Amino acid sequence: MNLVTKGLVIRETDYKDSDRIVTLLTEERGRISANCRHARQGNSRLKAGTQLLTCSEFSLYERNGKYTVDTA
């Protein structure tokens, strides 16, 4: 299921070599934890949108109750 929502990054945690886990504060769903694959690589399109205290429009993909950031 795809979800497009505006959110504020209130927490970021580095995970493995190039991934990041972010906690988003959204108006519709409240607090959401989401995985951002390859967000720490130099040429990543998610790098700027997933930094701490960034307000952005997120496209999230839900699978088995877990969210993954598609675009920011």
mmCIF file of the N, C-alpha and C atoms, coordinates in Angstrom:
data_MODEL
# 
_entry.id   MODEL 
# 
loop_
_atom_site.group_PDB 
_atom_site.id 
_atom_site.type_symbol 
_atom_site.label_atom_id 
_atom_site.label_alt_id 
_atom_site.label_comp_id 
_atom_site.label_asym_id 
_atom_site.label_entity_id 
_atom_site.label_seq_id 
_atom_site.pdbx_PDB_ins_code 
_atom_site.Cartn_x 
_atom_site.Cartn_y 
_atom_site.Cartn_z 
_atom_site.occupancy 
_atom_site.B_iso_or_equiv 
_atom_site.pdbx_formal_charge 
_atom_site.auth_seq_id 
_atom_site.auth_comp_id 
_atom_site.auth_asym_id 
_atom_site.auth_atom_id 
_atom_site.pdbx_PDB_model_num 
ATOM 1   N N  . MET A 1 1  ? 0.831  -1.167 0.000  1.00 0.00 ? 1  MET A N  1 
ATOM 2   C CA . MET A 1 1  ? 0.000  0.000  0.000  1.00 0.00 ? 1  MET A CA 1 
ATOM 3   C C  . MET A 1 1  ? 0.883  1.240  0.000  1.00 0.00 ? 1  MET A C  1 
ATOM 4   N N  . ASN A 1 2  ? 0.608  2.162  -0.903 1.00 0.00 ? 2  ASN A N  1 
ATOM 5   C CA . ASN A 1 2  ? 1.358  3.402  -0.987 1.00 0.00 ? 2  ASN A CA 1 
ATOM 6   C C  . ASN A 1 2  ? 0.656  4.491  -0.197 1.00 0.00 ? 2  ASN A C  1 
ATOM 7   N N  . LEU A 1 3  ? 1.436  5.336  0.447  1.00 0.00 ? 3  LEU A N  1 
ATOM 8   C CA . LEU A 1 3  ? 0.924  6.428  1.258  1.00 0.00 ? 3  LEU A CA 1 
ATOM 9   C C  . LEU A 1 3  ? 1.760  7.658  0.956  1.00 0.00 ? 3  LEU A C  1 
ATOM 10  N N  . VAL A 1 4  ? 1.113  8.770  0.610  1.00 0.00 ? 4  VAL A N  1 
ATOM 11  C CA . VAL A 1 4  ? 1.806  10.038 0.395  1.00 0.00 ? 4  VAL A CA 1 
ATOM 12  C C  . VAL A 1 4  ? 1.345  10.986 1.480  1.00 0.00 ? 4  VAL A C  1 
ATOM 13  N N  . THR A 1 5  ? 2.302  11.498 2.266  1.00 0.00 ? 5  THR A N  1 
ATOM 14  C CA . THR A 1 5  ? 1.967  12.360 3.393  1.00 0.00 ? 5  THR A CA 1 
ATOM 15  C C  . THR A 1 5  ? 3.093  13.354 3.650  1.00 0.00 ? 5  THR A C  1 
ATOM 16  N N  . LYS A 1 6  ? 2.733  14.477 4.240  1.00 0.00 ? 6  LYS A N  1 
ATOM 17  C CA . LYS A 1 6  ? 3.740  15.431 4.686  1.00 0.00 ? 6  LYS A CA 1 
ATOM 18  C C  . LYS A 1 6  ? 4.185  15.028 6.080  1.00 0.00 ? 6  LYS A C  1 
ATOM 19  N N  . GLY A 1 7  ? 5.483  15.194 6.336  1.00 0.00 ? 7  GLY A N  1 
ATOM 20  C CA . GLY A 1 7  ? 5.988  14.797 7.640  1.00 0.00 ? 7  GLY A CA 1 
ATOM 21  C C  . GLY A 1 7  ? 7.238  15.552 8.030  1.00 0.00 ? 7  GLY A C  1 
ATOM 22  N N  . LEU A 1 8  ? 7.540  15.497 9.310  1.00 0.00 ? 8  LEU A N  1 
ATOM 23  C CA . LEU A 1 8  ? 8.724  16.116 9.885  1.00 0.00 ? 8  LEU A CA 1 
ATOM 24  C C  . LEU A 1 8  ? 9.599  15.015 10.462 1.00 0.00 ? 8  LEU A C  1 
ATOM 25  N N  . VAL A 1 9  ? 10.871 15.014 10.099 1.00 0.00 ? 9  VAL A N  1 
ATOM 26  C CA . VAL A 1 9  ? 11.806 14.014 10.615 1.00 0.00 ? 9  VAL A CA 1 
ATOM 27  C C  . VAL A 1 9  ? 12.194 14.430 12.028 1.00 0.00 ? 9  VAL A C  1 
ATOM 28  N N  . ILE A 1 10 ? 11.800 13.626 13.014 1.00 0.00 ? 10 ILE A N  1 
ATOM 29  C CA . ILE A 1 10 ? 12.104 13.969 14.400 1.00 0.00 ? 10 ILE A CA 1 
ATOM 30  C C  . ILE A 1 10 ? 13.221 13.100 14.984 1.00 0.00 ? 10 ILE A C  1 
ATOM 31  N N  . ARG A 1 11 ? 13.610 12.048 14.256 1.00 0.00 ? 11 ARG A N  1 
ATOM 32  C CA . ARG A 1 11 ? 14.715 11.202 14.706 1.00 0.00 ? 11 ARG A CA 1 
ATOM 33  C C  . ARG A 1 11 ? 15.306 10.478 13.517 1.00 0.00 ? 11 ARG A C  1 
ATOM 34  N N  . GLU A 1 12 ? 16.624 10.368 13.474 1.00 0.00 ? 12 GLU A N  1 
ATOM 35  C CA . GLU A 1 12 ? 17.298 9.597  12.437 1.00 0.00 ? 12 GLU A CA 1 
ATOM 36  C C  . GLU A 1 12 ? 18.352 8.710  13.079 1.00 0.00 ? 12 GLU A C  1 
ATOM 37  N N  . THR A 1 13 ? 18.427 7.485  12.616 1.00 0.00 ? 13 THR A N  1 
ATOM 38  C CA . THR A 1 13 ? 19.384 6.523  13.135 1.00 0.00 ? 13 THR A CA 1 
ATOM 39  C C  . THR A 1 13 ? 20.060 5.847  11.961 1.00 0.00 ? 13 THR A C  1 
ATOM 40  N N  . ASP A 1 14 ? 21.392 5.862  11.963 1.00 0.00 ? 14 ASP A N  1 
ATOM 41  C CA . ASP A 1 14 ? 22.136 5.180  10.914 1.00 0.00 ? 14 ASP A CA 1 
ATOM 42  C C  . ASP A 1 14 ? 22.033 3.678  11.121 1.00 0.00 ? 14 ASP A C  1 
ATOM 43  N N  . TYR A 1 15 ? 21.860 2.962  10.008 1.00 0.00 ? 15 TYR A N  1 
ATOM 44  C CA . TYR A 1 15 ? 21.651 1.522  10.062 1.00 0.00 ? 15 TYR A CA 1 
ATOM 45  C C  . TYR A 1 15 ? 22.482 0.882  8.964  1.00 0.00 ? 15 TYR A C  1 
ATOM 46  N N  . LYS A 1 16 ? 23.263 -0.109 9.329  1.00 0.00 ? 16 LYS A N  1 
ATOM 47  C CA . LYS A 1 16 ? 24.169 -0.806 8.417  1.00 0.00 ? 16 LYS A CA 1 
ATOM 48  C C  . LYS A 1 16 ? 25.115 0.194  7.752  1.00 0.00 ? 16 LYS A C  1 
ATOM 49  N N  . ASP A 1 17 ? 25.539 -0.076 6.517  1.00 0.00 ? 17 ASP A N  1 
ATOM 50  C CA . ASP A 1 17 ? 26.521 0.783  5.852  1.00 0.00 ? 17 ASP A CA 1 
ATOM 51  C C  . ASP A 1 17 ? 25.908 2.021  5.222  1.00 0.00 ? 17 ASP A C  1 
ATOM 52  N N  . SER A 1 18 ? 24.751 1.893  4.595  1.00 0.00 ? 18 SER A N  1 
ATOM 53  C CA . SER A 1 18 ? 24.218 3.030  3.845  1.00 0.00 ? 18 SER A CA 1 
ATOM 54  C C  . SER A 1 18 ? 22.740 3.304  4.095  1.00 0.00 ? 18 SER A C  1 
ATOM 55  N N  . ASP A 1 19 ? 22.133 2.603  5.026  1.00 0.00 ? 19 ASP A N  1 
ATOM 56  C CA . ASP A 1 19 ? 20.707 2.794  5.289  1.00 0.00 ? 19 ASP A CA 1 
ATOM 57  C C  . ASP A 1 19 ? 20.497 3.734  6.470  1.00 0.00 ? 19 ASP A C  1 
ATOM 58  N N  . ARG A 1 20 ? 19.260 4.189  6.610  1.00 0.00 ? 20 ARG A N  1 
ATOM 59  C CA . ARG A 1 20 ? 18.894 5.080  7.701  1.00 0.00 ? 20 ARG A CA 1 
ATOM 60  C C  . ARG A 1 20 ? 17.464 4.749  8.115  1.00 0.00 ? 20 ARG A C  1 
ATOM 61  N N  . ILE A 1 21 ? 17.203 4.776  9.409  1.00 0.00 ? 21 ILE A N  1 
ATOM 62  C CA . ILE A 1 21 ? 15.850 4.618  9.934  1.00 0.00 ? 21 ILE A CA 1 
ATOM 63  C C  . ILE A 1 21 ? 15.429 5.980  10.472 1.00 0.00 ? 21 ILE A C  1 
ATOM 64  N N  . VAL A 1 22 ? 14.282 6.475  10.001 1.00 0.00 ? 22 VAL A N  1 
ATOM 65  C CA . VAL A 1 22 ? 13.799 7.782  10.427 1.00 0.00 ? 22 VAL A CA 1 
ATOM 66  C C  . VAL A 1 22 ? 12.464 7.623  11.147 1.00 0.00 ? 22 VAL A C  1 
ATOM 67  N N  . THR A 1 23 ? 12.211 8.530  12.075 1.00 0.00 ? 23 THR A N  1 
ATOM 68  C CA . THR A 1 23 ? 10.920 8.621  12.732 1.00 0.00 ? 23 THR A CA 1 
ATOM 69  C C  . THR A 1 23 ? 10.269 9.895  12.240 1.00 0.00 ? 23 THR A C  1 
ATOM 70  N N  . LEU A 1 24 ? 9.080  9.753  11.660 1.00 0.00 ? 24 LEU A N  1 
ATOM 71  C CA . LEU A 1 24 ? 8.366  10.874 11.060 1.00 0.00 ? 24 LEU A CA 1 
ATOM 72  C C  . LEU A 1 24 ? 7.168  11.241 11.922 1.00 0.00 ? 24 LEU A C  1 
ATOM 73  N N  . LEU A 1 25 ? 6.904  12.526 12.022 1.00 0.00 ? 25 LEU A N  1 
ATOM 74  C CA . LEU A 1 25 ? 5.710  13.020 12.682 1.00 0.00 ? 25 LEU A CA 1 
ATOM 75  C C  . LEU A 1 25 ? 4.778  13.514 11.586 1.00 0.00 ? 25 LEU A C  1 
ATOM 76  N N  . THR A 1 26 ? 3.661  12.800 11.379 1.00 0.00 ? 26 THR A N  1 
ATOM 77  C CA . THR A 1 26 ? 2.722  13.133 10.311 1.00 0.00 ? 26 THR A CA 1 
ATOM 78  C C  . THR A 1 26 ? 1.392  13.569 10.899 1.00 0.00 ? 26 THR A C  1 
ATOM 79  N N  . GLU A 1 27 ? 0.642  14.292 10.095 1.00 0.00 ? 27 GLU A N  1 
ATOM 80  C CA . GLU A 1 27 ? -0.656 14.767 10.552 1.00 0.00 ? 27 GLU A CA 1 
ATOM 81  C C  . GLU A 1 27 ? -1.697 13.657 10.540 1.00 0.00 ? 27 GLU A C  1 
ATOM 82  N N  . GLU A 1 28 ? -1.689 12.824 9.508  1.00 0.00 ? 28 GLU A N  1 
ATOM 83  C CA . GLU A 1 28 ? -2.708 11.781 9.363  1.00 0.00 ? 28 GLU A CA 1 
ATOM 84  C C  . GLU A 1 28 ? -2.458 10.560 10.240 1.00 0.00 ? 28 GLU A C  1 
ATOM 85  N N  . ARG A 1 29 ? -1.214 10.101 10.301 1.00 0.00 ? 29 ARG A N  1 
ATOM 86  C CA . ARG A 1 29 ? -0.892 8.832  10.978 1.00 0.00 ? 29 ARG A CA 1 
ATOM 87  C C  . ARG A 1 29 ? -0.152 8.995  12.298 1.00 0.00 ? 29 ARG A C  1 
ATOM 88  N N  . GLY A 1 30 ? 0.200  10.212 12.663 1.00 0.00 ? 30 GLY A N  1 
ATOM 89  C CA . GLY A 1 30 ? 0.956  10.395 13.904 1.00 0.00 ? 30 GLY A CA 1 
ATOM 90  C C  . GLY A 1 30 ? 2.425  10.074 13.691 1.00 0.00 ? 30 GLY A C  1 
ATOM 91  N N  . ARG A 1 31 ? 3.012  9.344  14.632 1.00 0.00 ? 31 ARG A N  1 
ATOM 92  C CA . ARG A 1 31 ? 4.428  9.003  14.562 1.00 0.00 ? 31 ARG A CA 1 
ATOM 93  C C  . ARG A 1 31 ? 4.615  7.702  13.784 1.00 0.00 ? 31 ARG A C  1 
ATOM 94  N N  . ILE A 1 32 ? 5.510  7.742  12.792 1.00 0.00 ? 32 ILE A N  1 
ATOM 95  C CA . ILE A 1 32 ? 5.785  6.585  11.938 1.00 0.00 ? 32 ILE A CA 1 
ATOM 96  C C  . ILE A 1 32 ? 7.289  6.361  11.901 1.00 0.00 ? 32 ILE A C  1 
ATOM 97  N N  . SER A 1 33 ? 7.703  5.128  12.026 1.00 0.00 ? 33 SER A N  1 
ATOM 98  C CA . SER A 1 33 ? 9.097  4.759  11.835 1.00 0.00 ? 33 SER A CA 1 
ATOM 99  C C  . SER A 1 33 ? 9.228  4.135  10.453 1.00 0.00 ? 33 SER A C  1 
ATOM 100 N N  . ALA A 1 34 ? 10.229 4.579  9.688  1.00 0.00 ? 34 ALA A N  1 
ATOM 101 C CA . ALA A 1 34 ? 10.373 4.106  8.314  1.00 0.00 ? 34 ALA A CA 1 
ATOM 102 C C  . ALA A 1 34 ? 11.840 3.853  7.989  1.00 0.00 ? 34 ALA A C  1 
ATOM 103 N N  . ASN A 1 35 ? 12.075 2.899  7.127  1.00 0.00 ? 35 ASN A N  1 
ATOM 104 C CA . ASN A 1 35 ? 13.398 2.546  6.655  1.00 0.00 ? 35 ASN A CA 1 
ATOM 105 C C  . ASN A 1 35 ? 13.686 3.311  5.364  1.00 0.00 ? 35 ASN A C  1 
ATOM 106 N N  . CYS A 1 36 ? 14.898 3.837  5.239  1.00 0.00 ? 36 CYS A N  1 
ATOM 107 C CA . CYS A 1 36 ? 15.325 4.541  4.028  1.00 0.00 ? 36 CYS A CA 1 
ATOM 108 C C  . CYS A 1 36 ? 16.550 3.824  3.486  1.00 0.00 ? 36 CYS A C  1 
ATOM 109 N N  . ARG A 1 37 ? 16.360 3.087  2.437  1.00 0.00 ? 37 ARG A N  1 
ATOM 110 C CA . ARG A 1 37 ? 17.463 2.316  1.870  1.00 0.00 ? 37 ARG A CA 1 
ATOM 111 C C  . ARG A 1 37 ? 18.401 3.220  1.080  1.00 0.00 ? 37 ARG A C  1 
ATOM 112 N N  . HIS A 1 38 ? 19.704 3.075  1.306  1.00 0.00 ? 38 HIS A N  1 
ATOM 113 C CA . HIS A 1 38 ? 20.773 3.807  0.621  1.00 0.00 ? 38 HIS A CA 1 
ATOM 114 C C  . HIS A 1 38 ? 20.686 5.315  0.823  1.00 0.00 ? 38 HIS A C  1 
ATOM 115 N N  . ALA A 1 39 ? 20.144 5.774  1.944  1.00 0.00 ? 39 ALA A N  1 
ATOM 116 C CA . ALA A 1 39 ? 19.965 7.207  2.191  1.00 0.00 ? 39 ALA A CA 1 
ATOM 117 C C  . ALA A 1 39 ? 21.273 7.915  2.553  1.00 0.00 ? 39 ALA A C  1 
ATOM 118 N N  . ARG A 1 40 ? 22.300 7.185  2.920  1.00 0.00 ? 40 ARG A N  1 
ATOM 119 C CA . ARG A 1 40 ? 23.554 7.821  3.329  1.00 0.00 ? 40 ARG A CA 1 
ATOM 120 C C  . ARG A 1 40 ? 24.599 7.813  2.235  1.00 0.00 ? 40 ARG A C  1 
ATOM 121 N N  . GLN A 1 41 ? 24.293 7.284  1.074  1.00 0.00 ? 41 GLN A N  1 
ATOM 122 C CA . GLN A 1 41 ? 25.247 7.307  -0.030 1.00 0.00 ? 41 GLN A CA 1 
ATOM 123 C C  . GLN A 1 41 ? 25.359 8.718  -0.585 1.00 0.00 ? 41 GLN A C  1 
ATOM 124 N N  . GLY A 1 42 ? 26.475 9.023  -1.198 1.00 0.00 ? 42 GLY A N  1 
ATOM 125 C CA . GLY A 1 42 ? 26.741 10.376 -1.683 1.00 0.00 ? 42 GLY A CA 1 
ATOM 126 C C  . GLY A 1 42 ? 25.784 10.869 -2.737 1.00 0.00 ? 42 GLY A C  1 
ATOM 127 N N  . ASN A 1 43 ? 25.310 10.014 -3.610 1.00 0.00 ? 43 ASN A N  1 
ATOM 128 C CA . ASN A 1 43 ? 24.442 10.443 -4.708 1.00 0.00 ? 43 ASN A CA 1 
ATOM 129 C C  . ASN A 1 43 ? 22.981 10.035 -4.494 1.00 0.00 ? 43 ASN A C  1 
ATOM 130 N N  . SER A 1 44 ? 22.584 9.839  -3.246 1.00 0.00 ? 44 SER A N  1 
ATOM 131 C CA . SER A 1 44 ? 21.225 9.380  -2.961 1.00 0.00 ? 44 SER A CA 1 
ATOM 132 C C  . SER A 1 44 ? 20.211 10.508 -3.097 1.00 0.00 ? 44 SER A C  1 
ATOM 133 N N  . ARG A 1 45 ? 19.055 10.196 -3.649 1.00 0.00 ? 45 ARG A N  1 
ATOM 134 C CA . ARG A 1 45 ? 17.989 11.186 -3.772 1.00 0.00 ? 45 ARG A CA 1 
ATOM 135 C C  . ARG A 1 45 ? 17.228 11.355 -2.462 1.00 0.00 ? 45 ARG A C  1 
ATOM 136 N N  . LEU A 1 46 ? 17.469 10.490 -1.484 1.00 0.00 ? 46 LEU A N  1 
ATOM 137 C CA . LEU A 1 46 ? 16.817 10.572 -0.176 1.00 0.00 ? 46 LEU A CA 1 
ATOM 138 C C  . LEU A 1 46 ? 17.681 11.263 0.872  1.00 0.00 ? 46 LEU A C  1 
ATOM 139 N N  . LYS A 1 47 ? 18.906 11.597 0.536  1.00 0.00 ? 47 LYS A N  1 
ATOM 140 C CA . LYS A 1 47 ? 19.849 12.114 1.529  1.00 0.00 ? 47 LYS A CA 1 
ATOM 141 C C  . LYS A 1 47 ? 19.365 13.416 2.159  1.00 0.00 ? 47 LYS A C  1 
ATOM 142 N N  . ALA A 1 48 ? 18.945 14.378 1.385  1.00 0.00 ? 48 ALA A N  1 
ATOM 143 C CA . ALA A 1 48 ? 18.526 15.676 1.917  1.00 0.00 ? 48 ALA A CA 1 
ATOM 144 C C  . ALA A 1 48 ? 17.155 15.599 2.591  1.00 0.00 ? 48 ALA A C  1 
ATOM 145 N N  . GLY A 1 49 ? 16.269 14.793 2.070  1.00 0.00 ? 49 GLY A N  1 
ATOM 146 C CA . GLY A 1 49 ? 14.909 14.722 2.590  1.00 0.00 ? 49 GLY A CA 1 
ATOM 147 C C  . GLY A 1 49 ? 14.748 13.952 3.869  1.00 0.00 ? 49 GLY A C  1 
ATOM 148 N N  . THR A 1 50 ? 15.784 13.225 4.293  1.00 0.00 ? 50 THR A N  1 
ATOM 149 C CA . THR A 1 50 ? 15.670 12.407 5.496  1.00 0.00 ? 50 THR A CA 1 
ATOM 150 C C  . THR A 1 50 ? 16.598 12.869 6.606  1.00 0.00 ? 50 THR A C  1 
ATOM 151 N N  . GLN A 1 51 ? 17.084 14.098 6.550  1.00 0.00 ? 51 GLN A N  1 
ATOM 152 C CA . GLN A 1 51 ? 17.918 14.634 7.618  1.00 0.00 ? 51 GLN A CA 1 
ATOM 153 C C  . GLN A 1 51 ? 17.030 15.140 8.754  1.00 0.00 ? 51 GLN A C  1 
ATOM 154 N N  . LEU A 1 52 ? 17.617 15.288 9.911  1.00 0.00 ? 52 LEU A N  1 
ATOM 155 C CA . LEU A 1 52 ? 16.904 15.684 11.111 1.00 0.00 ? 52 LEU A CA 1 
ATOM 156 C C  . LEU A 1 52 ? 16.230 17.046 10.945 1.00 0.00 ? 52 LEU A C  1 
ATOM 157 N N  . LEU A 1 53 ? 14.977 17.157 11.402 1.00 0.00 ? 53 LEU A N  1 
ATOM 158 C CA . LEU A 1 53 ? 14.146 18.362 11.375 1.00 0.00 ? 53 LEU A CA 1 
ATOM 159 C C  . LEU A 1 53 ? 13.859 18.875 9.961  1.00 0.00 ? 53 LEU A C  1 
ATOM 160 N N  . THR A 1 54 ? 13.782 17.971 9.013  1.00 0.00 ? 54 THR A N  1 
ATOM 161 C CA . THR A 1 54 ? 13.412 18.315 7.650  1.00 0.00 ? 54 THR A CA 1 
ATOM 162 C C  . THR A 1 54 ? 11.926 18.046 7.454  1.00 0.00 ? 54 THR A C  1 
ATOM 163 N N  . CYS A 1 55 ? 11.212 19.052 6.954  1.00 0.00 ? 55 CYS A N  1 
ATOM 164 C CA . CYS A 1 55 ? 9.800  18.898 6.629  1.00 0.00 ? 55 CYS A CA 1 
ATOM 165 C C  . CYS A 1 55 ? 9.707  18.613 5.142  1.00 0.00 ? 55 CYS A C  1 
ATOM 166 N N  . SER A 1 56 ? 9.065  17.521 4.780  1.00 0.00 ? 56 SER A N  1 
ATOM 167 C CA . SER A 1 56 ? 9.035  17.097 3.389  1.00 0.00 ? 56 SER A CA 1 
ATOM 168 C C  . SER A 1 56 ? 7.764  16.308 3.111  1.00 0.00 ? 56 SER A C  1 
ATOM 169 N N  . GLU A 1 57 ? 7.503  16.079 1.839  1.00 0.00 ? 57 GLU A N  1 
ATOM 170 C CA . GLU A 1 57 ? 6.405  15.206 1.447  1.00 0.00 ? 57 GLU A CA 1 
ATOM 171 C C  . GLU A 1 57 ? 7.003  13.837 1.143  1.00 0.00 ? 57 GLU A C  1 
ATOM 172 N N  . PHE A 1 58 ? 6.536  12.839 1.859  1.00 0.00 ? 58 PHE A N  1 
ATOM 173 C CA . PHE A 1 58 ? 7.094  11.499 1.763  1.00 0.00 ? 58 PHE A CA 1 
ATOM 174 C C  . PHE A 1 58 ? 6.131  10.572 1.045  1.00 0.00 ? 58 PHE A C  1 
ATOM 175 N N  . SER A 1 59 ? 6.685  9.745  0.197  1.00 0.00 ? 59 SER A N  1 
ATOM 176 C CA . SER A 1 59 ? 5.940  8.657  -0.415 1.00 0.00 ? 59 SER A CA 1 
ATOM 177 C C  . SER A 1 59 ? 6.421  7.379  0.261  1.00 0.00 ? 59 SER A C  1 
ATOM 178 N N  . LEU A 1 60 ? 5.529  6.754  1.019  1.00 0.00 ? 60 LEU A N  1 
ATOM 179 C CA . LEU A 1 60 ? 5.878  5.583  1.811  1.00 0.00 ? 60 LEU A CA 1 
ATOM 180 C C  . LEU A 1 60 ? 5.218  4.347  1.238  1.00 0.00 ? 60 LEU A C  1 
ATOM 181 N N  . TYR A 1 61 ? 5.909  3.245  1.352  1.00 0.00 ? 61 TYR A N  1 
ATOM 182 C CA . TYR A 1 61 ? 5.388  1.953  0.927  1.00 0.00 ? 61 TYR A CA 1 
ATOM 183 C C  . TYR A 1 61 ? 5.261  1.082  2.178  1.00 0.00 ? 61 TYR A C  1 
ATOM 184 N N  . GLU A 1 62 ? 4.087  0.536  2.414  1.00 0.00 ? 62 GLU A N  1 
ATOM 185 C CA . GLU A 1 62 ? 3.849  -0.302 3.590  1.00 0.00 ? 62 GLU A CA 1 
ATOM 186 C C  . GLU A 1 62 ? 3.808  -1.765 3.200  1.00 0.00 ? 62 GLU A C  1 
ATOM 187 N N  . ARG A 1 63 ? 4.512  -2.565 3.967  1.00 0.00 ? 63 ARG A N  1 
ATOM 188 C CA . ARG A 1 63 ? 4.494  -4.010 3.753  1.00 0.00 ? 63 ARG A CA 1 
ATOM 189 C C  . ARG A 1 63 ? 4.637  -4.691 5.107  1.00 0.00 ? 63 ARG A C  1 
ATOM 190 N N  . ASN A 1 64 ? 3.679  -5.503 5.453  1.00 0.00 ? 64 ASN A N  1 
ATOM 191 C CA . ASN A 1 64 ? 3.660  -6.240 6.720  1.00 0.00 ? 64 ASN A CA 1 
ATOM 192 C C  . ASN A 1 64 ? 3.761  -5.306 7.933  1.00 0.00 ? 64 ASN A C  1 
ATOM 193 N N  . GLY A 1 65 ? 3.133  -4.151 7.853  1.00 0.00 ? 65 GLY A N  1 
ATOM 194 C CA . GLY A 1 65 ? 3.123  -3.219 8.964  1.00 0.00 ? 65 GLY A CA 1 
ATOM 195 C C  . GLY A 1 65 ? 4.375  -2.382 9.105  1.00 0.00 ? 65 GLY A C  1 
ATOM 196 N N  . LYS A 1 66 ? 5.320  -2.498 8.185  1.00 0.00 ? 66 LYS A N  1 
ATOM 197 C CA . LYS A 1 66 ? 6.565  -1.713 8.220  1.00 0.00 ? 66 LYS A CA 1 
ATOM 198 C C  . LYS A 1 66 ? 6.594  -0.801 7.007  1.00 0.00 ? 66 LYS A C  1 
ATOM 199 N N  . TYR A 1 67 ? 7.134  0.402  7.212  1.00 0.00 ? 67 TYR A N  1 
ATOM 200 C CA . TYR A 1 67 ? 7.170  1.403  6.148  1.00 0.00 ? 67 TYR A CA 1 
ATOM 201 C C  . TYR A 1 67 ? 8.572  1.547  5.570  1.00 0.00 ? 67 TYR A C  1 
ATOM 202 N N  . THR A 1 68 ? 8.618  1.830  4.279  1.00 0.00 ? 68 THR A N  1 
ATOM 203 C CA . THR A 1 68 ? 9.849  2.134  3.575  1.00 0.00 ? 68 THR A CA 1 
ATOM 204 C C  . THR A 1 68 ? 9.647  3.418  2.790  1.00 0.00 ? 68 THR A C  1 
ATOM 205 N N  . VAL A 1 69 ? 10.604 4.338  2.893  1.00 0.00 ? 69 VAL A N  1 
ATOM 206 C CA . VAL A 1 69 ? 10.508 5.604  2.170  1.00 0.00 ? 69 VAL A CA 1 
ATOM 207 C C  . VAL A 1 69 ? 10.867 5.363  0.714  1.00 0.00 ? 69 VAL A C  1 
ATOM 208 N N  . ASP A 1 70 ? 9.969  5.753  -0.181 1.00 0.00 ? 70 ASP A N  1 
ATOM 209 C CA . ASP A 1 70 ? 10.187 5.632  -1.615 1.00 0.00 ? 70 ASP A CA 1 
ATOM 210 C C  . ASP A 1 70 ? 10.808 6.917  -2.165 1.00 0.00 ? 70 ASP A C  1 
ATOM 211 N N  . THR A 1 71 ? 10.179 8.050  -1.880 1.00 0.00 ? 71 THR A N  1 
ATOM 212 C CA . THR A 1 71 ? 10.709 9.353  -2.288 1.00 0.00 ? 71 THR A CA 1 
ATOM 213 C C  . THR A 1 71 ? 10.466 10.352 -1.162 1.00 0.00 ? 71 THR A C  1 
ATOM 214 N N  . ALA A 1 72 ? 11.264 11.403 -1.173 1.00 0.00 ? 72 ALA A N  1 
ATOM 215 C CA . ALA A 1 72 ? 11.104 12.485 -0.189 1.00 0.00 ? 72 ALA A CA 1 
ATOM 216 C C  . ALA A 1 72 ? 11.363 13.809 -0.884 1.00 0.00 ? 72 ALA A C  1 
# 
